[in-house]
């Protein structure tokens, strides 16, 4: 099968266009390939950073758990102190009432001559 000059020129032109398109794609691939070490480094930095953040968050969680436990303990202690305060106040009022009652009784006994 013989091709005339116009067919050969047309075919060469098409091949040149394809070649130009392939060159552009290869150039982009080379640029991407050249950037791969940068991406690998960035991924390594990101992975290390996430690991550090994970460790930090674990420590924060541990500290918050300890703080919650201490707050629970403090709540219990405050509850005990409030109950003790109520008991002490009640005992003080009872004591004062007994003294007043005793003084009133003594006063009445003195007035009645006992």
C-alpha positions as CSV (number, residue, x, y, z in Angstrom):
1,X,0.0,0.0,0.0
2,X,1.6,3.1,-1.2
3,X,0.9,6.5,0.4
4,X,1.1,9.7,-1.5
5,X,2.9,12.7,-0.1
6,X,-0.3,14.4,1.3
7,X,-1.2,11.2,3.2
8,X,2.4,10.9,4.6
9,X,2.4,14.6,5.6
10,X,-1.0,14.2,7.3
11,X,0.1,11.0,9.1
12,X,3.4,12.7,10.2
13,X,1.4,15.7,11.4
14,X,-0.9,13.6,13.4
15,X,2.0,11.7,14.9
16,X,3.8,15.0,15.8
17,X,0.6,16.1,17.6
18,X,0.4,12.9,19.5
19,X,4.1,13.1,20.3
20,X,3.6,16.7,21.5
21,X,0.7,15.5,23.7
22,X,2.8,12.7,25.1
23,X,5.7,15.0,25.8
24,X,3.4,17.3,27.9
25,X,2.0,14.3,29.8
26,X,5.6,13.0,30.4
27,X,6.7,16.5,31.6
28,X,3.8,16.6,34.1
29,X,4.6,13.1,35.2
30,X,8.3,14.1,35.7
31,X,7.3,17.1,37.7
32,X,5.0,14.9,39.9
33,X,7.8,12.3,40.2
34,X,10.2,15.1,41.2
35,X,7.8,16.2,43.9
36,X,7.4,12.7,45.4
37,X,10.2,13.1,47.9
38,X,8.6,16.3,49.1
39,X,5.3,14.5,49.5
40,X,7.0,11.7,51.3
41,X,8.7,14.1,53.7
42,X,5.4,16.0,54.3
43,X,3.6,12.7,55.0
44,X,6.4,11.7,57.5
45,X,6.1,15.1,59.3
46,X,2.3,14.8,59.4
47,X,2.5,11.2,60.7
48,X,4.9,12.3,63.5
49,X,2.8,15.3,64.3
50,X,-0.3,13.2,64.6
51,X,1.5,10.7,66.8
52,X,2.6,13.6,69.1
53,X,-0.9,15.0,69.2
54,X,-2.2,11.5,70.0
55,X,0.2,11.2,72.9
56,X,-0.6,14.7,74.1
57,X,-4.4,14.0,73.9
58,X,-3.8,10.8,75.9
59,X,-2.0,12.7,78.6
60,X,-4.7,15.4,78.6
61,X,-7.4,12.6,78.9
62,X,-5.4,11.0,81.8
63,X,-5.1,14.4,83.6
64,X,-8.8,15.1,83.1
65,X,-9.7,11.7,84.5
66,X,-7.5,12.4,87.6
67,X,-9.1,15.9,87.9
68,X,-12.6,14.4,87.8
69,X,-11.6,11.8,90.4
70,X,-10.3,14.6,92.6
71,X,-13.5,16.7,92.1
72,X,-15.6,13.7,93.1
73,X,-13.5,13.3,96.2
74,X,-13.8,17.0,96.9
75,X,-17.6,16.8,96.5
76,X,-17.7,14.0,99.0
77,X,-15.6,15.9,101.5
78,X,-17.7,19.0,101.1
79,X,-20.8,16.9,101.6
80,X,-19.3,15.5,104.8
81,X,-18.4,19.0,106.0
82,X,-21.9,20.3,105.3
83,X,-23.4,17.4,107.2
84,X,-21.0,18.1,110.1
85,X,-21.9,21.8,110.0
86,X,-25.6,20.9,110.2
87,X,-25.0,18.5,113.1
88,X,-22.8,21.1,114.9
89,X,-25.4,23.8,114.4
90,X,-28.2,21.5,115.7
91,X,-26.1,20.6,118.8
92,X,-25.3,24.2,119.5
93,X,-29.0,25.2,119.2
94,X,-29.9,22.3,121.5
95,X,-27.2,23.4,124.0
96,X,-28.3,27.0,124.0
97,X,-31.9,26.0,124.5
98,X,-31.0,23.8,127.4
99,X,-29.0,26.6,129.0
100,X,-31.9,29.0,128.5
101,X,-34.3,26.4,129.8
102,X,-32.0,25.9,132.8
103,X,-31.8,29.6,133.5
104,X,-35.5,30.0,133.2
105,X,-36.0,27.1,135.6
106,X,-33.4,28.5,138.0
107,X,-35.1,31.9,137.8
108,X,-38.5,30.4,138.5
109,X,-37.1,28.4,141.4
110,X,-35.5,31.5,142.9
111,X,-38.7,33.5,142.5
112,X,-40.8,30.7,144.0
113,X,-38.5,30.2,146.9
114,X,-37.1,26.9,146.2
